Amino acid sequence: MFFTIMHRDNETGARNGLLKTEHGKIETPVFMPVGTGGTVKALTPEQLIDSGAQIILGNTYHLYLRPGMDVIKTFKSLHRFMAWPRPILTDSGGFQIFSLKDNTRVEENGVTFKSHIDGQTIFLSPENVVEIQNTLNSDIQMVLDYFKPHPSTRKEEEEALTITHNWAQRARQHFLESMPNKNAQFAIIQGGLFNDLRAESARVLTEMNFEGYGIGGLSVGESKADFEMIIHSLLPLMPEKKPRYLMGSGTPEDILMAVERGVDMFDCVLPTRNARNGTLFTSRGKLVIKNEKFKHDPEPIDPACTCYTCRHFSRAYLRHLFQSKEIGSAVLNTLHNLNFYLDFMSKIRYAIKQFKFRSFKENFLSLYKKGV
């Protein structure tokens, strides 16, 4: 089986599972560092492995543009090209329809992009997105999907959902014809902030029997209450024996809320982007390293952390690097933030195995909210 549930918390919906792929096993709940263009910014693959990363993300749209599939074909896979031996999940380019909306045109057959790099016109269809991901040899492929920005009318969401379901059916057929029984393909549930549309999307996509299911179209400007409402109502409707992936959402608080309801997989740019911007995650909340109060501070970022950065460097030194715009600032900050996230997920998995997830969540949040 592609996915096996090994432990279930006896007080919540949290579960601990195992994903089996060609490039290794992945224990869930899992956080996937974002490596959009074939690299997790500021870190080497060796540093990622040392930090405990089980799987990373790539992006179909960005990799298609640069370096291009002719380069990837030379190396046989994205894994070999970037010297990453573990599993890779690739997003489809659906999010770029949203983020680059001024340079896109969506039609029934697919989406036309004006490249953000050089202005060339490219066309992505459900089928050629599968082909691109086959070339990348993605262990987990996300189908091409389409969602509207918030706020959107019901009619707009219905029209987008019709396209998403049509594209999913085409992508599934092409995937099964082109790469059966090797890698996995996940569908993406859409429907905006309409619970009944989300329920319909879950029903339609479940009938197509994908290996897993993503929750898309969230963390794009909706309120926290709406975000939690969708997660709370949707999770019971998703297939119990398939992995559930909350796409692009990743504050520690959001992860705990979603794990409690049964989500297995997460990705977010927060730990890496925030690191480069000088915001660091600690067991007592976020720390902004540029603040004047850290100028002479001899303490590590987080005295409870055992990462390389915290074992060797003071807040004062890290502030100096950041203020001086040194490259080492991005490296050391990113090392810490990803270590924090990956250790956080390891502790979540352990708490589930011990049937103590709720107490772990409460204890973590009570300390996290105190602040540095």
C-alpha positions, 0 to 999 in steps of 0.5 A: 500500500502507498499509505498506511496509518500506524497510530491514531490518537484516542482523543482527537483525529490526529494520526501517524502514518507511513508513505512509501515511495520509490525514493524512500519512506515518509512518516506523517504528519510531515512538513515539506520544505519548499524547493520551488526551483530545485533548491531549498533556498540557502541550504544544501541537500546535505544540510536538509538531510541533517535537519531531518527533511524527509521530502521536499517540494518542487514546482512544475511551472518554475522548473519547466521554465528554468532549467527546462525539461531538456536539462532534466532529461539529461539527468533522468530526474530532478532527484539526480539533477539537484543531488537530492536522494529522497522523495519529491512532491511537485506542485502543478502550476495551479497556484501560479494561475493565482499568484501570476493572474495578470499574466495568465489566461484560463480556458477549458483546455488549460492555461496560457502563461506569459513567462515572468522571466522573459515574457515568452508564452507557454501553455499548460494543460492537465496532460502536459503537466503530467508529462512534465512531472513524469520527466521530473520523476516526481514521487508525488504529482499534484494535478493542475487545478484552478481556484478564484481569489477571495472574495469570490461569488458562488458563480465564480467558484462553481465555474472554477470548480467545473474546470478543476474537476474536468482537469483532474479527470483528464490528468488522472487518465493521462497519469494512469496511461503514462506511469502506472504503479510507479509514482503517486498522483494527488487531486486538489479539493477546491470550492472556495469558502462554500462548504457545500462546494468543498463537499461536492469537490471531495465527492467528485475527486474521491470517485476518481480514486487518486492516491491522495488528496490536497486541500487547496485555495486556502491561506490566500487572504481568507480570515482565520475563522473561515480557514478553520471552518473549511478544515473542520467541515472538510476533513470528515468528507475526505477519504480516511485511508488516503493521505490528506495534504493541506497546501501552503499553510504552515504556522505552528498554530495552523499545523496543530489545528489541522493535525488534530483534525486528521491532516497528514502533510504540510508545506509552507514558505514561512520557515525559509522566507521568514529566515531570510527576512530575519524572523526566527521561530522558537519554542516561545514564539517568533523572534525578530533578530534585527531588534536592538535588544539583541545587539549584545545578547549572548543567548542562542536563538532558542536555548531549547534548540539543538540545531547547528545555529543554536549550538554555535552562535549568539543572537548578537552575532546573528543580528550582526550578520542580518544587519550587515546583509551577510549571506551567512545570515540566510544560511544560519537562520534557515538552518534554525527555522527548518530545524525548528519545524522538522523537530516540531513535526517529530514531536507531534508524531511522537505525541500521537504514538503516545496518545498524548497529542492534545496535551502536547498541543496545549503545552506547546501553545502555552509556552509558544504564546508567552513570547521571547 
